[in-house]
Amino acid sequence: MPRSGHAPELRTFATCWNDGKFFEAHEALEPLWGRTRDAGQQGLIQLAVALHHMRHGNMRGAGRMVERAIAHLKDPSRGSCPFDLGSILEYAGRLIRHLDRDPVDQLISERPYLKM
């Protein structure tokens, strides 16, 4: 593990997320989630999948993924996370409210930048 105490998959997830590579972000984090079954990691994966769906015009699938992501990110049993979950949850809530009204590119560009 890196000095921060967090798995390197989380750093890769953040890099892909910040670069707008949402499918790759999901792929980067899935092996870690497969080992930990952490609800927070599952929520991050689902949010990345939602953005991937949005980019490809699947708004219904995106909405379902965002709802699931919110539930997992709020799960009190989730482990520690190096990212600001407050801003991630705020963003996810904004997606739910504006998914069918705002341009996809605008919604995606408003995502929080992930730092470790």
C-alpha positions, -999 to 999 in steps of 0.1 A, spaced: 0 0 0 12 36 -6 22 58 22 -13 71 26 -24 37 38 -48 34 9 -46 8 -18 -30 19 -51 -62 10 -70 -78 40 -53 -51 63 -68 -56 48 -102 -94 52 -98 -88 89 -90 -65 95 -120 -90 79 -144 -120 97 -128 -102 130 -130 -92 123 -167 -128 115 -176 -120 78 -182 -150 64 -163 -150 28 -177 -113 26 -168 -119 41 -133 -145 13 -127 -121 -13 -140 -93 0 -118 -113 -3 -86 -132 -35 -92 -103 -58 -81 -99 -41 -48 -137 -42 -42 -136 -79 -51 -112 -84 -22 -128 -61 3 -165 -60 -6 -165 -24 8 -197 -6 2 -180 28 -3 -158 13 -30 -189 -2 -47 -205 32 -46 -175 48 -63 -175 21 -90 -213 26 -96 -209 63 -99 -181 59 -125 -204 35 -143 -232 60 -142 -210 86 -159 -200 61 -185 -237 54 -192 -244 91 -194 -216 97 -219 -232 69 -241 -267 82 -238 -281 56 -214 -297 80 -190 -320 53 -175 -291 31 -166 -272 61 -153 -300 71 -130 -302 35 -116 -264 35 -110 -264 69 -93 -292 58 -69 -273 26 -60 -241 46 -56 -257 70 -32 -270 41 -10 -236 24 -9 -217 57 -3 -240 64 27 -237 29 41 -224 32 77 -205 -1 73 -182 13 45 -145 15 52 -124 47 52 -121 66 19 -93 90 9 -118 111 -11 -142 138 1 -174 118 3 -194 149 11 -186 165 -23 -191 131 -41 -225 126 -25 -235 162 -32 -225 157 -68 -245 124 -70 -275 141 -56 -272 169 -83 -270 142 -110 -303 127 -98 -320 160 -98 -307 172 -132 -301 140 -152 -329 147 -177 -326 185 -177 -290 195 -181 -266 187 -209 -246 156 -202 -212 172 -209 -220 199 -183 -231 174 -157 -199 154 -162 -177 184 -161 -191 194 -127 -178 162 -110 -155 167 -80 -118 164 -86 -105 135 -65 -74 140 -44 -55 116 -22 
